[in-house]
Amino acid sequence: MPDETRRPLDFETRQIHAGAVVDSQTKSRVTPIYQTAAYVFDSFDDGEERFAGRSGYRAYSRNENPTNAVAGQRIADLEGGVDGIVVASGQAAIATALSALAGAGDHILATRSLYEGTREMFRGVLQRQGIEFEYVPDEADDEEWATRFRPETKAVYTETLPNPLGQVVDIARIAGLAHAAGVPLIVDNTVPTPYLWRPIEDGADVVIHSTSKWLSGHASVIGGAIVDAGRFGWSAQAARFPQLTQAPRPGAASFVDRFGRGAYLAYVRSVIVLEYGPTVPPTSTFLLLHGIETLSLRMQRHVANARAVAEWLEARPEVTHVFYPGLPTNPYYERARRYLPDGAGSIVSIDLGGREAARRFIDALELISPMTHIGDVRTLALHLGSTIHAKLSADEQLEAGITPGLIRLSIGIESPRDIIDDLERGLRAAAG
Ligand SMILES: *Cc1c(COP(=O)(O)O)cnc(C)c1O
């Protein structure tokens, strides 16, 4: 049956089938919710094999659950990676991915325009654990980047399409800089999803997702994912990454020796997730899998609606600025065309000129939900300065581009006419 000359399956097919197997006992077509904590050993010897990770079967659901395994493989497949794992949230995915590479005394370089929750974790709990984070302006030139790497630098961290302002990041250039310094590139690809952008094709080594957003797509679950591109040359950086390249104890094999291209994800799964336990419930993963099955359809509609809304907003006098890299007037438009030919995502942010106008806008909305979150089928609106960025001082907000009148819209898949009618209601109120 396998025909080597057959062309690979298309994205729209793999989003439904990748990773799924028909359950051998029940013949269930849909991946079941394996709501179980642990798995029975066939024998004494089988227990030993499973604990050593040498058996194809599982021992304990903290890091291995069949429902979760299908989702990890499916997301890895869609991203073009060799292996993936789903965890409890996007935040858990970031903390887990970094903990596998860095610890006290280590250094991470990050681009400046990151999701605020990520920045909060970097300056909060991870810094208290002794990891130093250094920010580089997204557009810093190659010479400036080169001066920032140190022997203890363990990764470069960035996002493909940062929210709320949509400064499309030149992933291929940053991957080149990281690799020249012997360091892997970790990319959070939550906002475009693999349907619009697959950063592994541009050189990313690890891809992160908050699956709470577009991948699950219906604002019903929290989850995260980590995908390993399987391309980073850990062995050439043996001193930097001894946890992967050196034997954990005398006589044992290193992760690179045991798992080859899958060494990083095997370490994440069998050490970091096992030790920290950022486990996602398989009930959540069941909903995630159903979301992924319609990802391409929803993303097409999300980007078509976002483009229509952004164009409409740009012509409105109440709006002092529209941030959407799919607009020809946007400074990132050319880069968006290169990296995001099928659409620049569905986050459209607007500046209404001041906090009071923003308040009147939010309070006048009827269809659009005022809430934190992005990537829902419903259209959502959030005033950033009073919510996500409220812990920052006024100066820090401005430095991050968060003006007092800034509102983030996550454009849903409703009728674009109805979204625009509600925005019109909000803008009329904003104008007073
Ligand atoms: C929401 C989000 C996260 C955090 O994900 P949770 O699932 O909410 O923990 C991380 N990165 C980006 C880009 C996000 O939008």
The ligand as a Gaussian input file, in Angstrom:
#p B3LYP/6-31G(d) Opt

LIG

0 1
 C       -2.111000      33.637000      24.736000
 C       -0.714000      33.559000      24.314000
 C        0.230000      32.870000      25.073000
 C       -0.145000      32.226000      26.384000
 O       -1.019000      31.176000      26.159000
 P       -2.072000      30.619000      27.263000
 O       -2.665000      29.453000      26.580000
 O       -3.038000      31.736000      27.523000
 O       -1.279000      30.284000      28.471000
 C        1.514000      32.783000      24.606000
 N        1.886000      33.373000      23.461000
 C        1.013000      34.068000      22.708000
 C        1.481000      34.713000      21.458000
 C       -0.311000      34.185000      23.101000
 O       -1.173000      34.880000      22.360000

